[in-house]
Amino acid sequence: MLRSLHSIPGLLAALLVMLLAISGATLALNPALEHLQAPPAAADISVAQLAGRVAGQLGGIEQIRRTPSGTLVVYHREHGQTLASRVDPQTGALLAPYTPSALARWVKELHRSLFLDTSGHIVAALGALAMLLLSASGAVLLARRAGGWGKLLRPLRGSFSQRWHAEVGRLTILGLLLSALSGLYLSAGTLGLIADDGQGQPPQPPPISAGPALPAASLAALQAANLNDLRELVYPDPDSPQDLFSLHTRSGQGYVDPASGALLAFQPESGMQQLSGFIYQLHTGEGLWWLGLLLGVCALGVPLMSLTGLWLWWRRRRDSAAIDDNSTTSDADCVILVGSESNSTWGFARTLQQALAAAGRKVHSAPMNQLRGDYPKARQLLILTATHGDGDAPTSASDFLARLQQQPLAPDLKYAVLGFGDRQFPRFCGFAEQVHKALSASGAQCLLPQENIHRQSPQEFRRWGQALGQALGLPLDLQHQTLALPCHEWQLVESVAYGDQVQAPTRILRFKAADSRGQHWPEFQAGDLVGILPPGTTQPRFYSLASSRADGVLEICVRKHPGGLCSGFLHELQTGARIAGFIKPNPQFRPAQGTQPVILIGAGTGIGPLAGFIRGNRSRQPMHLYWGGRHPASDFLYEPELKGYLADRRLTALRAAFSQVQERGYVQDRLLADALALRRLVEKGAQVLVCGSRDMAKGVMLALDEVLAPLNLSVLTLKAQGRYREDVY
């Protein structure tokens, strides 16, 4: 509901909101430009003194006006024409003609009414209302994504494309809320929706005193008025003997008798007038030039958010839930329920449905919010769900748990839950875990243990499909097609073999661009992923990069798995052979810049990106590597390089563990043995990066929780602080 509330006004009013924002940002420059041109503020100068100084320079004065930025403008007649001039408050001397920008007037009219008078004011008010709805709902969605209002300022997780819309929104949300609220108030006043309290204009003044008119510099009321409080002084009409000075200051307005100098019929500003003036300042920045600039910058975020918001909406529509040949609930023997925030999970649901249908099953797919208690012929319930924010339900599953309590599943319906998420979040697949527990508590039978997929890995999805196929007695091969990025060709230049003696054949493979004449070499960093397409397939396999573009090679570390299509292909490559692949950025798995220590933990081929981080550590940031292998004589990956990094201090310390030696040990054992040193590093602000298998990562998490317990910390705490990151497969 909230996401719909956020999306619908944006789609309907995107162009209008962008127009108002761009014109508002343009107008926000005017107060700052006027402030730069305005003379220094006049200290302890009265309106009478200014009037006397100006009278010595000009004749035929009709009006003196002080703009909110402090510019003094004198309107005077010369040769039968009314002119406007900027003057120096200290001397009364003319500085330059005052010519308001025609472009600024045009933009202001566009911003206020779109040149459509009353109907235009109504449209502008609707635009401000849409902005308010977008800003308010966006703020709530931001808080949900961050895990609460208290975490709103913490770094957002996810790829840059996932964060771009939210990052801009977080920087501009307060300014947009202020602009929208103040704009709505001003629109309501323009349209007469806010009642005037009747205290605006002073009553009709009495006749002027008898006697000759005094010079303006001699009038007591003007002598008592400070120039910095002046808004406007209108001179009497020389052709009307009974006319008075009209004085308007910050405190109110009234008349000044030109004969006696007395202040007549003064009317103080009402509370409503003061409120309206303050809101006008907040909205325009007039008199608060710095605020105008801030609001202008915030307004420039609107086109960016509109375009990225439209792109996100289009992507959700592109990945929408439409599934061909969807069986009805009454006919289906298998039900797939999907929980998705951005609809990307539906792509996996389609792949699963197509594979089950090809195996002869009748499948019904629906959002989790459409859970029913009666599926007459269904024997299995398969739930694929993402997690939104810090363990929250995604949009299409927001009502699932409540519906499950109201209508429990049939006792003979077996279920399986597959979670999709990102391990950088403290509560990785937290909602999937809630669903699994709720189904178990309801008495439903479990078909498969809950599994979680990191960053929509096609390989992990395929492995889960194989387990599901075994449980169902069906041959399931879930070949999910990801959206491949532009491919490049690389040529193998070096292959270093390890692990053959311990039945763990591993290769460090280094590639260069296939075109020696300078084919485009894509940007990448150690820790990014390369998707490689084995011959005859369209499904990429992803490997973590152990190099950056600056190293001049594309380097990966690959262990050969029994029956592994891609790993077998890569191990058989001869020098000079070519591969096709693409780069997938992984910015969340990189060492943070700075002087804080970095703790690198891995096992097996998980050392690849960790070695790349160490190679790129030219600033000698403290880096401590914990790594586990099988035997130092066979599969001590990167041993020569690591010794060199220790010598030149790019690597601070190396703690290796081997499982097939007399004093066998694992990387978790090294962590527990170094508990005191690790606690000291964490107290210094250390960041932890873990790369390797899921089983290894679970063991590392348990060991570090034990290490951190005396500090009243845990791995989840470090994750919440952005100090614990994983690349786990």
C-alpha angles and dihedrals in degrees: 000000000000093000090050090050088052096045104042098059089045094053095045097042104029096115094043094047091047091050092050092045096049093046090046091051089051092051090048089069093063099073091049093048091048090048090055092050097042118102119244115288113273112242119211095346117142127216088246092056091050091047090052093048093048091047088059090057105035140032131207094037112185104170144000116206130183115205120217089256092057100257113146114217123188120197111204140162122244126171090349095307130106111234132186121216137177112232138195110247092211097057107009088235120150113256102181142320113285109233115166112217114264088208091054091051090049093049091046092053090047091050096047103040112353085240089290101110113215096357089050091053089053092051091048090050090052088051090053089049091051089049090052092051092047093047095046095045090042091054091053092047090049091052091049092050093048092049099252143345091277090060097047094109096048120104113280118235129225135062121315092256089053093047101040097086093043095045093054090045093051092053095048106031098099093047092048092049090051093047093047095048095045092044091052091051093050091046090052090053093048091050092048095247092127112065119233113231092221096243097107107097124044117241122262107289125234119255116286121263120267116261140061121314114260125224112271090243090062098052112114095213091055091045089056094050117088115225092228088061094051121114101163141349115192116196122223118266105258089216092056112067092191095053121117138206111266112215124193119182137161091272098050144290139275145136133282121215107231091207102046101020090229123148109241133196093353112187116197117221111266123234089253092054092049091049092048091048092049092049090048089055091049092051100043103027090228104154089010100065094167091055090049091056092049092050090047091054090048090050090055087061090065096074089046093050092043092054095043090043091053089048091051090048091049090048091052089049091048091052093039125146098264107134123179120234094011108179120225121256090248094054102036120106090189128040126201117196119191130205111193138159100188098018093247090119088063090069090063090045090055091050091050093046093050092050093049092046090050088054090056101262125135107228133191118195124193142148115281089245087069094063112149131196094220122060099157099198102019118121099174135040113200116191122196111184140167124208121235120216116325101352099316128141116262119241098266092049102043093113099037100100092047092049091049091057091050097046115023119202123262110270093238094054111102120207140202127189124208117187127205121201151113121273090217088076114086092229098046108194088349095157092050088056090051090052093049092050093046092051091048091049090050090063097251118148118251116231096184135004113261114273129194128208121211116222094341094294110191090205093056090046090052092051090050089050091054090052090047091050091053091050091049096040091240132122101243121178107175104200100180113192113221123199100266120216122226109300128231133191122238130186123217112242101166138018120186115193126215138163103028092126093055096045092253104107108195132175133198102211124195122193136184131197109291092225107069090192091072114284112188107281109209123226115258140153134208106276094037118115131246117207110212123196112212113215114279096017136095098198113093124221115216127223129182114246120240094194143047130225089259089064090064094230138077105231131188135170113221131184117202112240123200106264091002107155098198099032090050091049092050094047091054094053116119125210109281095028118132133227133189122224148130138232121249111192117231103184093162091069104063135100114267114246117250141064099293115116121260122215112204116196127181148133133214114342089354085090090075101087090032090059088048091054090051092047090054094047095106092147089062094236107179107268124180117192124204112183138166129208138155107253131358093221094054115025108019091138117211091002096149092045094047092052089052091049090052090052095051092040097243083121115047100191138358123205112179128182127195126199100201101055131091093262092043119190145156133227090260089060091055090051093052092046090053095044096128094049092046092051090053091051092049091050087056090057099265121181119220122215118186125190129175143059124347093245091053091047091052091051091048091051092052092047093048092048087057091047093049098044095093088057091052088243134121139188089261089056091052090047091053088052092050091245099113119061133169139200099190130169 
